[in-house]
Amino acid sequence: MPIVYPLIRRGASLPAVGSTTYIFYETTTGKTYFWDDVNDIWREMTGPTAGVHIMPCDAAVVVGDAVYTDGTGTLQKACSAIGVTRTDPAEYIISQKPSATTCVAVSDGTVSGFVGLTPGAEYFLDLVAGGITSVVPTFAGGFDYLQNLGVAESATDLGVDVDSTVAGLS
């Protein structure tokens, strides 16, 4: 039986069923499922919820971090800086952290809880581990590559659409 975590519904980002939605990420298939409490069955998440995954994460990861999956399947802070031991491109933005080592990761959807985003601005992977920035990185700034992570929908919400196409700058 998979480990299941209760999540608080945010707008249309999770299925509209019951008062609590349960979702889980199946690591062997890479699929995410939710509990349909109307029909009492597990259903595969598709459409706008398909980009939401529950995954193990490093204890240092916090909500809003840009992260990648390491060789053990654990989410780590992503960074595009030259000279960093790991400079893996980001795969997700963290939207929730139900436990110290479990994260809700979003590759396509809205993540809330930011402060001071510029509405309409594009955001990129930053030099700082886990960070995002609206300043377009340049090679002179010490970046290995340029990766678009999404567009700010408001001062607090980032429309996440992690770009898997990464432009190398070095």
Secondary structure, 3 states (H helix, E strand, C coil): CCCCEEECCCCCCCCCCCCCEEEEEECCCCEEEEEECCCCEEEECCHHHCCEEEEEECCCCCCCCEEEECCCCCEEECCCECCCCCCCCCCEEEEEEEECCEEEEECEEEEECCCCCCCCCEEEECCCCCCEECCCCCHHHCECEECEEEEECCCCEEEEECCCCCEECC
